[in-house]
Amino acid sequence: MFQNQYETVFILTPVLSEAQIKDAVDKFKSVLTDNGAEILNDEVWGLKKLAYPIQHKTTGYYQLFEFKAAPTLVATLETEYKRDERIMRFFTTKLDKHAAAYSARRRSGASKTKAPVTE
């Protein structure tokens, strides 16, 4: 089966407890894995200030998943996001070969080191 590489970020409402946040993250992780996705990266960005208020809230709990999956899985995942009242916003994007290469370097920590300057 043909698979693309995707990155999805979602924002959970900040009024949740740690256990509720973990439950929500596990739910979306299982939506991916149960539908045949391979999770490449799972980053917790934590509680961050929002650029503008959403649902009268100024902060949100950010989570990122990077995964390989069939194109049809994205619609399933986004439907689950829309059905869950804990999700304030979400964004899923398909990574092209350059973004996928950058993401792999970022995961390995190679993008944090500066390239030597040659004169």
Secondary structure as the mmCIF struct_conf table of DSSP 4:
data_model
#
loop_
_struct_conf.conf_type_id
_struct_conf.id
_struct_conf.beg_label_comp_id
_struct_conf.beg_label_asym_id
_struct_conf.beg_label_seq_id
_struct_conf.end_label_comp_id
_struct_conf.end_label_asym_id
_struct_conf.end_label_seq_id
STRN STRN1 ASN A 4 LEU A 12
TURN_TY1_P TURN_TY1_P1 PRO A 14 VAL A 15
BEND BEND1 LEU A 16 LEU A 16
HELX_RH_AL_P HELX_RH_AL_P1 GLU A 18 ASP A 34
TURN_TY1_P TURN_TY1_P2 ASN A 35 GLY A 36
STRN STRN2 GLU A 38 ILE A 54
TURN_TY1_P TURN_TY1_P3 GLN A 55 HIS A 56
STRN STRN3 LYS A 57 ALA A 69
TURN_TY1_P TURN_TY1_P4 PRO A 71 PRO A 71
HELX_RH_AL_P HELX_RH_AL_P2 THR A 72 ARG A 83
TURN_TY1_P TURN_TY1_P5 GLU A 85 ARG A 86
STRN STRN4 ILE A 87 LYS A 94
HELX_RH_AL_P HELX_RH_AL_P3 LYS A 97 SER A 108
TURN_TY1_P TURN_TY1_P6 GLY A 109 GLY A 109
HELX_RH_3T_P HELX_RH_3T_P1 ALA A 110 LYS A 112
BEND BEND2 THR A 113 THR A 113
HELX_LH_PP_P HELX_LH_PP_P1 LYS A 114 VAL A 117
#
